[in-house]
């Protein structure tokens, strides 16, 4: 559950309407939450409600929040035996 005002930024990479401090808070939350894996926001519920208790409490005060869905990709840390290695691009 995250602030609804982050939805357009997370889903469409469009910060229109957000203040600089709101963008910085969203970026900081994203970096802390997804620092060890790749992620993309794929959806946010249309229903929302005002709450002081949400998953971005350290970055945002009480606000309207909704449920977000993210597509997560685990980082590649080691190659499996028999897996071809791609050559590095120049």
Residue pairs with C-beta under 8 A, 6 or more apart in sequence:
1 51
1 54
1 55
1 65
1 66
1 67
1 68
2 10
2 29
2 44
2 54
2 55
2 56
2 65
2 66
2 68
3 26
3 54
3 56
3 60
3 63
3 64
3 65
4 44
4 48
4 63
4 64
4 65
4 66
5 17
5 18
5 22
5 63
5 64
6 18
6 22
6 26
6 56
7 41
7 44
7 66
7 68
8 14
8 15
8 16
8 17
9 15
9 18
9 23
9 26
10 26
10 30
10 41
10 44
10 68
11 41
11 42
11 43
11 44
15 23
18 26
22 60
25 56
25 59
25 60
26 59
28 59
29 56
29 58
29 59
29 60
30 39
33 39
34 70
34 72
36 75
37 72
37 73
37 74
37 75
38 72
38 73
38 75
39 70
39 71
39 72
39 73
40 70
40 71
41 68
41 69
41 70
42 69
42 70
42 71
43 68
43 69
44 66
44 67
44 68
44 69
45 66
45 67
45 68
46 66
47 66
48 64
48 65
48 66
49 64
49 65
49 66
50 62
50 63
50 64
50 65
51 62
51 63
51 65
52 61
52 62
54 60
54 63
54 65
79 85
